[in-house]
Amino acid sequence: MTTEADGERRVEVYPGKEAVVDFDPALTFECVDDCTWCCQHGVLLYEQDFLELADRESVNRATTQFRGQDFVKREEKDRDEHVADDGAACYFLREDGLCALHDEHDWKPARCSVFPLAVSVEDGDIHVDVRDSAHEHCEGLDVSERRVIEELDAFLPELLWDLDDPSSDREI
């Protein structure tokens, strides 16, 4: 259910859990083959993500701590495409350009689900917008018929509403 009041567009993502949408409701998104832009960033692991990752992979090999928070490691990759300027990308990005967690375990951390969106908290409400850098780098914006606003539950895991700070601007 979408409501508009006081210039805000609120969308009920889960029963009783709303997000304020700060992007054009006509926005569409679909991952495109070989993009992997989102895999260049360090992936923050919320506590639940860390525990779920531990059920699937070795957290000792795959994670690191930065400023007291757990992240999936970034590592140098033997590929020239789809890596950051430093040649590194997510530990789970395979040479074929697919995510090992998503492809082999049908799972991904909450932060990966959120891409290319950005989550912030204002006055106790979760706000959702498109990451500034996504407009420049993400190839999946506006290439399909999949309207983001109609599928916010695919981008925003329910656990975000249980966190003290679900803001997505934290990176390694």
JOHUJO-V478614 format. One record per residue. N is the residue number from 0. RES is the residue in one letter. PSI is psi in degrees with one decimal (999 if undefined). Layout:
# JOHUJO-V478614
N_RES_PSI / N_RES_PSI
This chain:
# JOHUJO-V478614
0_M_132.1 / 1_T_131.9 / 2_T_150.1 / 3_E_125.7 / 4_A_140.8 / 5_D_34.8 / 6_G_3.5 / 7_E_141.0 / 8_R_110.6 / 9_R_135.0 / 10_V_128.0 / 11_E_111.3 / 12_V_-41.2 / 13_Y_160.1 / 14_P_120.1 / 15_G_5.6 / 16_K_110.5 / 17_E_156.9 / 18_A_144.6 / 19_V_121.1 / 20_V_119.6 / 21_D_24.0 / 22_F_165.7 / 23_D_123.8 / 24_P_-11.9 / 25_A_-6.3 / 26_L_133.2 / 27_T_157.5 / 28_F_141.0 / 29_E_130.3 / 30_C_141.9 / 31_V_149.8 / 32_D_139.2 / 33_D_15.0 / 34_C_-65.3 / 35_T_18.2 / 36_W_-42.2 / 37_C_-22.2 / 38_C_-3.5 / 39_Q_-14.1 / 40_H_156.0 / 41_G_134.1 / 42_V_113.2 / 43_L_134.5 / 44_L_114.2 / 45_Y_163.3 / 46_E_-45.8 / 47_Q_-39.4 / 48_D_-43.6 / 49_F_-44.5 / 50_L_-40.3 / 51_E_-36.3 / 52_L_-41.2 / 53_A_-26.9 / 54_D_-14.5 / 55_R_-33.4 / 56_E_169.5 / 57_S_113.1 / 58_V_-24.9 / 59_N_-38.3 / 60_R_-33.2 / 61_A_-11.9 / 62_T_163.6 / 63_T_162.8 / 64_Q_141.1 / 65_F_121.0 / 66_R_41.6 / 67_G_9.3 / 68_Q_150.1 / 69_D_135.0 / 70_F_153.1 / 71_V_137.0 / 72_K_150.2 / 73_R_141.7 / 74_E_157.3 / 75_E_138.9 / 76_K_150.6 / 77_D_50.8 / 78_R_151.0 / 79_D_-25.5 / 80_E_152.6 / 81_H_34.6 / 82_V_163.2 / 83_A_173.3 / 84_D_-27.7 / 85_D_4.8 / 86_G_7.0 / 87_A_159.4 / 88_A_-179.9 / 89_C_140.9 / 90_Y_-35.4 / 91_F_0.1 / 92_L_116.6 / 93_R_166.8 / 94_E_-26.2 / 95_D_3.5 / 96_G_4.9 / 97_L_157.7 / 98_C_124.7 / 99_A_-38.4 / 100_L_-45.8 / 101_H_-43.7 / 102_D_-42.9 / 103_E_-25.8 / 104_H_-2.1 / 105_D_45.2 / 106_W_150.4 / 107_K_151.2 / 108_P_156.4 / 109_A_-43.2 / 110_R_-32.8 / 111_C_-35.9 / 112_S_-34.5 / 113_V_-33.3 / 114_F_138.0 / 115_P_18.4 / 116_L_162.8 / 117_A_138.3 / 118_V_134.5 / 119_S_167.2 / 120_V_126.6 / 121_E_125.4 / 122_D_37.9 / 123_G_-2.4 / 124_D_143.7 / 125_I_124.0 / 126_H_143.0 / 127_V_131.3 / 128_D_177.4 / 129_V_134.2 / 130_R_139.5 / 131_D_-44.8 / 132_S_-20.7 / 133_A_-34.9 / 134_H_-30.3 / 135_E_-32.8 / 136_H_-26.5 / 137_C_119.4 / 138_E_-8.5 / 139_G_-3.6 / 140_L_131.3 / 141_D_39.5 / 142_V_4.5 / 143_S_-172.4 / 144_E_-0.4 / 145_R_99.8 / 146_R_123.2 / 147_V_-44.4 / 148_I_-28.0 / 149_E_-13.2 / 150_E_36.1 / 151_L_-28.8 / 152_D_-23.2 / 153_A_-23.6 / 154_F_-30.0 / 155_L_96.0 / 156_P_144.5 / 157_E_-28.5 / 158_L_-19.6 / 159_L_-33.8 / 160_W_-14.5 / 161_D_-5.8 / 162_L_148.0 / 163_D_-38.8 / 164_D_92.7 / 165_P_10.1 / 166_S_138.6 / 167_S_14.2 / 168_D_10.6 / 169_R_123.9 / 170_E_163.3 / 171_I_999
